[in-house]
C-alpha cells in the first residue's frame, strides 16, 4: 500500500502514541502516511485523496467519526480498539502490532456496511452527514414527550408520543437501539430498523422495514426537540420540522482480517453472553 491514513481519538491517552508507533512502521515499509485527530474532520478530509486504507485508533466512537470522514470515498477502515466494547473494530492494540505486516501486504477482505442519508426539510432545509449507526429524533432539554408523526413510503404509519424514535441500520442495532430493547440485526441484512423510545400510548414494538424504505418524521411539540446523527452530530428541531431518512448511496467499508463466520462469536464476547 502506497498511502495510508491514521485517525486517532485525542481523548484517549494511548491513542496518539500507538498512532505514531504505527506511522513509524508504515514509513519503514516505504508508505506515505498521514496522522490526524478524528475530531478534526475537515483537516482529515484535506489529506484523504489517494488514501488506500484508514486506521481508526480508539473505539466505536472513533470509528463513527472516521466513517463520516471517509463516507464519500470507497476507502476501507481498519478499526483498532482502545475503548470498551468495540463492536465495529477489528483488532486490539497488540493484534495490530502483530498483524500490521499482513495489512501492508494487502491481506484481508472488505465488508460493506449500509449508511442512512438524512435531510431536514421544511422552512430551513438542510442535508446532514449520513449515519452509520442511527438517526434519532427525540426530546430536547425539557423532559417531556414529543409527538412524531411517522410516514413510510408516503403512507402514514402512526404518531408516536414518546421520548423519541430511532431509525437505525443493522450496524446500529447493537448501539442505542439495543439499549432501547431492540433486536440485533446481522449487518448483512438489508433493512432499516424503526425503534420507539419510551412510548406513552402507541406501538411499542420495533419495526423492520425494507432497505429502500423512505421514512419521514414530522415533529409536533410545544418545546424543542433534537435530531441526532450517530449521537455525534446534534441539531435542535422544533414543531413543524420534517426529517427524511433513507438509504444512503454511500457505504462504509471495513477491512477485516478475521473470517466472516466469526461475527457471532465476537458478538457474544462483546455482550458477555454465556457468562
N, C-alpha and C positions, 0 to 999 in steps of 0.2 A: 504494500500500500504506500502511495506517494504522499498523500496529505491526510492528516488526522487532526481531530479536534478533541479537546477535553473541557467539559463543563463541570464545575465543582460547586458544592454548597458552601458558601462563605461562612455559614453559621456553625459548621461542624469543624472542630479544630483539627481533625485528622484528614480532612478532605484535600486542602491545598498541598500539604506535604506529600500525600500519595499522588496527587496530580503531577507534581514536579518530579517525583520519582519515575512515574510512567513516561513523562515527557523525555527525561534523560535516556531511558531505554529505547524509546522510539527514535530519538535523534541518533543514537548509536547505530540504529538499523537503517540510517540514512533517509528517514522520513521527515517531511516537513510537518511541523506541529504548532498548533496554536492552543493557548490555555486561557480560559475566561470564566469569571463567575457566572453561574446560571441565573443570577439576579440581574445581570447586565445584558438584557435580551437584544437590544439594538446593537451594542458593541459586538456581540457574538454573531449576529446576522451579517455584519460587515466583513467577517472573516470566513464565512462558511462556503463561499463559492469554491468549487473544486474539491471539497472535502469528501472523502470516501467512507469515513466512519467517525462517529462521535461517541466518546466515552462519557458517561454520565456518572459522576462520582458523588454519592450522597445516599439518598433513599428514594422512596416513591415520589416525594415532592419534587426532588431534583429531576427525576425522570419526566414528570409532568411539564416542568419548565423547559427541559431540553427538547421534549417533543413539540412544544409550542414554537420554539425557535426554529426547529428543523422542518416543521409541518409542510411548507410549500415545496420542499425538495425531497426526492426519494432516497434519503441518506439513512442508513441503519444506525441505531443507537445500541450501545452495549452498556447496560446498567450495572454499576458496581455498588454494592450495598454497604453503606456505613451507618444505616439507620436502624429501624426497629424491625418492621415486617418485610419490606422489600418485595412485594408481590410482583412488581414489574421488572425487578433487577435480575441479572443472570449470574453474577459472580460476587463472592465476598472479596475482601482486600487481599487475603493470602492467595485465593484462587486466581485473581487477575495477575498477580506477580508470576505465578507458576505457568499460566496459560497464555501470557502475552505473546510468546513466540508463535504459538498456533494462530493467534488472531492476526498477527502481522504476516503470516504465511497465507492468509486468506481462508483458513478453515472455518467451519460453522455453517449455519443455514439461517435464512432470513424469514421471520414471521411478520406478516402484515396485520395490523390491528385497525379496526374502524374508528373514525372520528365523527363528531357531530358538529355540523355548522349551526350557528345561532345568529339571529338578526333581531334587533329591536326595531319594531315598526311603529307607525302612528305619527304623532306630531314631531318626533325627534328621531328619525330613522338612523340606525347605526348598526354596522356589521361588526361583530365581535370576533375575537380569536376562536377557532374551533376547539372542541373539547375532546380529550382522550378518554376521560372518565365520565363526566356528567355535567349537566346543566341543571341548576337548582333555582327555583323561584319560591321565595318564602317571606315570612315576616321579617321586618327590619328591627330597629332598636326597641320599638314598642312591642311588648309581649302579648300581642293579640292576634287572633287568626286572620288570615286573608282569604278572600274568595277568588278562586282561579277557574275561570270558565275555560274548559278544555275542548278543543276541536281537533279531530283527527281526519286527515284527508278531506277536509271541507265539511265533515259531518259532526254535529255536536255530540259529545260524549256525556259530560256532566259538568257541574260547577262544584269543585272541591272547596269546602270550607275547612281549612286546615292550617297547620303551621307552614306547610309548603308542599311542593311537588318536585320530584327528581325525574329528569329524563336522562337515562344512562345508556352507555354502550355495554356490551358484555364485559369488556375490561373493567368498567366502572362498577360491575355487580359485586366486586369484592371490596368496594370502598364505602362511601356514605350509604349507598343503597343496602349493603349488607348490614350495616349498623342499624338501619331502619327496619330490619326484618325481611328484606327482600331475598329472592333466590340467588344462588350462584349460577351464572350462565357461562358455559365454556366459551372462551374467546373466539373460537372458530364458528360459533353460531351467528348467523346473520339475523340480527334482531335489534330492536330498541326496547328498552325497559322503562315503564312508567311506574314510579313508586310514590304513593302519597305519604306525607309525613304528619302523624298525629291528627288524623281526620276527625272532625267533630261529628258530623252526621253525613255519611255518604259511603261510597265504595272505598273499602279499606285495603282490599287485596291488590297486589301488584298486577300490572297488565303487560303482557309480552306482545309487542307489535312487530309487523314485518319491517325489514331493514329499510325499505323505501317509503315508509310512512312519513307524512308531514304532520308535525304536532304544532298547534298554535295555542298559546296560553294568553288569555285576556284577563288583566288584573282589575278586580273590583275591591277597593279598600278605602277607608277614610283616613288611613295613615300610610306612611311609606313602607315599601317592601324592598327586597333586594333580589337582584339577578346575579348569580354566581356561576362562573365558568371554571370548572375543575377546582373550586374552592380557592382560587388564586386571583382571578380577575372578577372584581365585585363592583357593581354599579347600582345606584338607587333607582327604583322604578316606582311608579305611582298609578293610581286608578286611571284606567283608560289605555294604559300602555299594553301593547301586544307583542308577544315574543314568538318567533317562529324557529322551530328546531327541526332539522332534518339531517340525513346522512351527508357528510362532507365528501367532496371528490378526492380529498387527500387522506392518506393513511399514515399511521406511524409504523415504521419498520424497525424491528428489533433483531439484532444479531444474537443467535442462540448457539450455544456450544453443547448444552445438554440435549438428549434425544427428545423428540416430540412427545413420546409417551410418558415423560417424567412430570407432566403437568399435575397429575392427581397426587403423586407422592409429595411434590413440592408444596401443593396447596394444603395437604394435610399437615405437613411440617410447620407451615406458617400459621395455621389456625390451631396448632397443638391438638389435632384430633386424635383420639385414641389414647390420650394421656390422662 
